Amino acid sequence: MNTTFEPDSHIHRPRGPLMIDIAGLELDAGDRERLLDPNVGGLILFARNYHSPEQLLHLTRTVHALRSPPLLIAIDHEGGRVQRCRDGFTRIPPMRRIGCLWQGHPQRARDAAYAIGFVLAAELRACGVDLSFTPVLDLDWGRSAVIGDRAFHSDPEAVVQLAGALIAGLRRAGMAACGKHFPGHGWAEADSHTAIPVDERALDDMAADLAPYRRLALDAIMPAHVIYSSIDDQPSGFSAYWHAYLRNILEFDGAVFSDDLSMEGACVAGDGVARARAAWEAGCDMLPVCNAPGTVDELLCRWSPSSGTRRRDRVEKLMPMGGPGDFRNAPEYRDGVDYCRRLNED
């Protein structure tokens, strides 16, 4: 458990399956009420929730202290286009920059990935954030604009090596790793935020995309809102086939997060309640619902799934142990900041 806060021992409430968001820089009465609901288990942060490291630390301490066990606080903080906290944080380069370094200097690229992973996690952990939804394991097939330079490389070996080094850096700073977007979003051209992407390839043609999930030790996985039409007619997060593949073929026993249930790629499952039910019944352990407070309220009123201890235990394992310490004096931190500066200049 994170030692930078003291949860309210009088409000003992097991984590529920929903991960919700808030509108501003601090909690209002409505936020507190929603976050105390038994169906809620986590909070996802966005750029609108960040002003400074000091403000973020105050917010996360407030959220963590609401109940016991504390809510899991997560964020999309990959680098490049997807970095929610900027002023006061190191600017993390797009992962493609590390992939370009791999072309001529594989060991230097691995060193950079490790050190950058440490910087990414240490700065978030110092502000009380428990988990970043990273790394992106999608291959850069040159087809998906929404993935693009978020991907390390088109070569699965490079992705395995570089993502593995980044994961080691995350863990060195006390943060778990969440690989996304299973089983691969790099081939489908449409953006699942605004459309329903379809990947028509057969399973045998997806071996390269699946390689990182076969070879990396991940703590959590986020499926893609992509329909793999030769295999199933549902996006992977709603697909019993893909969840069975994860658990039985890949023998993955970590937490599975659905992608944001408010995205257009999730609409095939129906309204907000139908989407949550479909993702939960397929096998997701936690369900982010973002930028849709009306849907959250509807879910809290109309949907009350039973959550077994196994699912809750998977999420519990993502909570960091201890505080980040004086990370700014760590050699990994100094190296990471230097790599970030140089890669952003290239």
N, C-alpha and C positions, 0 to 999 in steps of 0.2 A: 504494500500500500504506500502511496505517496506520503512522505513524512512532512510535507510543507503545509498541511492543513489538518484540522481536527474535525471529522464529520460529527454531526449532531447525533449522539448515541441514543437520544430519545426518539428519533424517527428512524427506526430500522425497517427497511423496505427493500426486498430483493429487486434487482434490476429487471425491468420489463424489456420487451423487444424493440421498442421504438426509440430512435435517435432523432431528436427534433432540434430546431434552431430558435434563435431569439432575434429581435429586431435591432437592438441597439448595443450601446457600450456597457450597460449594466442591466441588472434584472429589474423588471417592474413586477407588480403584484400578479399580473396574469402569467408572466414567465414562471414565477415561483410556484403558482398553482399547477401549471402544466408539468413542471419538472419534478414535482412531488407526486404526480400521478403514478400508481403502481404499474401502468403499462409502459412507462418511460424508463429507459436504461442509460441514455446517453444524450450528449449535446454536441452538435456539430457547429463549428464557428466559421464565419465568413469575414471578408475584408471590412464589412460594415461594423463588425464587432471589435475591431482593433484600432486603437489610437496610438498607444505607446506600450513598451514592455511593462511599465508600472501599472497602467490601466488594465492590461491583460491579466497580470498576476492577481490583481485585486478581484477581477471577474471570476477567474478560475478558482480562487480560494473560496469565494462566496458560493459558487456552484458545488464544489466538492464538500462544503460543510453543510449542505442542505439535508443530507440523509446518509445513512450507513446501510450497506456499503456505498461508497461515493459513486456518482454518475461518471461514466467514461466520457472524457472530453476529447473530441477528435477534430481534425482539420484537414483540408486538402492543401498541402504545402509541399509541392514537388520540386519547385524551381521553375525558372523561365516564366511562361505565361500563367502558370498555376502556382502562385505564391501569395497567400492571403496577408501575411504580416510583412511589411516592407520597411518603413521608417524605423530605425533602431535594430533591424535585423540584417544579417549578411544577405546580399543578393545572390541567390542560388542560381547557377546557370541552367539552361535547358539540358536535359540529359544527353541530347544529341551531341553537345559539345564534348562530353566525355567520350562518346562513341567515335567522334572524329579523332580524338587523341589516340584512341585504341589502334587506329589504322597504322600508325608509324611507331607507337610506343606503348605496347600492351601493358607492360608493368607500371609505367607511369600513369596510365589510365586507371588501372586497378587502385593504385595508391591515391589518386585523385578521388575516385568514387568512395573509397573508405573514409578519407578525411572529410569530404563533403557530407557524407552521411552523418558523421559525428557532429559537424557544425549544425546541420539541419535539426537533428534531434536535441542536441544540447541547448540550443537557443529556445526551442519550444518548451523543453522540459523545465528550463529555468523560469518560464512564465506559467507553469502549471498545466500545460497541454500534455495529455497522455499519449496520443497516437496521431500520426500523420498517415493519410491514405497514400502510401508510397512503398515500394517503387512501382512504376509503370513497367509491365513486362511485355507489352505489345510489341510486335516486330514492326519495323518501319518498311512496309511494302511500297511506300510512295503513293498510296491510294487514299488514305484517310487524313483529311485536313485537321479534324478534331484531335487526332493523335499526333501526327507530324513530328515536330522536334521534341515532344514529350518522350518519345521512344529513344532508347539508347542506340539502337542499330537495327539493321535488317538481318544480320547474322545471328542465329540463336546462340552460338557459342559466345559471341561478344556480350549478348544480353545476360546470359548465365554468369559470366565472369564479372561483369561490371555491376549487375544488380546484386550478386553475391557479396561483392566488396562493399557496396553501399549498405546492405543489410548488416554486415559486420560493424560498420561505423555507427549505424543507428543503435545497435545493441550495446556497443561500447559506451554510448551515452545513456543507456537505460530505456530505450524505446523499442517496441516490437515492430515487425514489418508486415505490411498488408500489400500483397501483390494484386495487381489489377491490369486488364479487365478480362477475367477468365471466360472462355478459353482462348481469347485473342480478339482485339478490336481493330487490328491494323489492316485487315483485308477489306472490311466493309467500308464503303465510301461515305454513307450518310452519317450525320451527326446525331447520336441518340438523344441529345438534349432537345432537338427540334424535329426529329423524324424517327422512323422505325427502320434501322439498318438491317439488311439481310446479307448473309454470307452463304453462298450456294455450294461451297466446297464440301466434298465428302470427308469423312473423318480421317481417312488415310492421307489426304492432302493437307491436313492441319498438324502434321507431326512436328514441324518446326515451331509453330505457335505454342504447342503444348510442352515443348522441351523445358522451358524455364520452370513450369509447374511440376514437371517430373523430377527435376534435378535440384531445385532450391528448397531449403528448409524454411518454410514460411509460417508465421504465426496466425495470419488471417488472409483471406482471399475475398475479392470483390468480383462477382460475375459481371459480364457485359450485358447491357440492354440491346443485344443483337440476336436475331433469329438465325439459327444455323439450319436452313430449310431442308437440307438433305437428311437431317438427323431428327429434328423436332420442329413443331410449329410454334413453340413458345420461346421467348428470349431465355438465355441460359439461367438467369436468376429465378425464373419461374418454372424451370424445366426439371422434372424429376429425373430425367435421363442424365443431365449434366451434374446434378447433385450426387447421383449414384456413382457417376464416373469419378467425381472428386473423392468421395468417401471410400469406394470399393476398389477402383482401379489405381488411383493415385495414392490411396491410403492416407488421405489428408484428414487430420483430426483437430485442426484449429478452427477458429471462428470464421463464419461466412457472413459477410455484409451484403445485403442487396445494394445495387446502385440506387441513387435517389429515386424514390417512387413517384416523385412529381414530374420526372422527365417524360418527354413525349414517347421515348422508346418503351415506356412501361404501360402505355395506354391500352395495349392489346389485352391486358388483364381486366379492364373495366375501370370503375371509379376507385377512389382512394381506399375504401374498405376492401374491395375485391382485390386490388393490387397487393395490399398487405397480407390478406388471407392467402393469396396464391404464392407469394414469396415465402411466407412462413410455412405453409404446408409442403412446399417443395423442399425446404430444408435450410433456409437462411436463419441465422441466429440473431441478427440485429438488422433493423430496417430503417435507414435514414429517410426522413420526409422533410424536404427542404422548401423554403419559400412558399409555403402553403399553409398558413395558420388555420384557415377554415377546415382544411382536410385533417389537420392534427386534431382539432376539436371534435370533428366528426368521428375520428378513430377512437378518441378517448371516451366518447359516449357510446359508440356502437360495437366496438371490437374489444374482446377481452379473452385472448388466448391463454391456455394453460402452458406455463413454461417449466420444463423439467430442469433438474439440477445440472444435467450434462451440458445443456445449452448455456446456462448461466456460468458454469465453470469455464467454458471456452472463452467467454468474454472476460471473466475475472483474470485469466492468465495474461491479458493484454495490459493490465494496470501496471505501471512502473513500480519498481521497488526502490524506495529511498529517494533522496533529492539528487539534483545534478552535480552538486559540489562546485568547486571553483574551476569550472571547465575552461575559462578563458586563459588559464595558464597551462593548459594541457597542450603538448606538442601537436596532437591531432587537430586541435582547434586552430592553432596558428597555421599549420599546413593547409587546413581546409579553407580558411579565409584567403590565403595566398592563391590556392588553386582556383577559387571562385573568381577572384579578381582577374587572374590571367585568362581564364576561359571566357569570361564575359567580355574581355577586350578583343579576343580573336574574331 
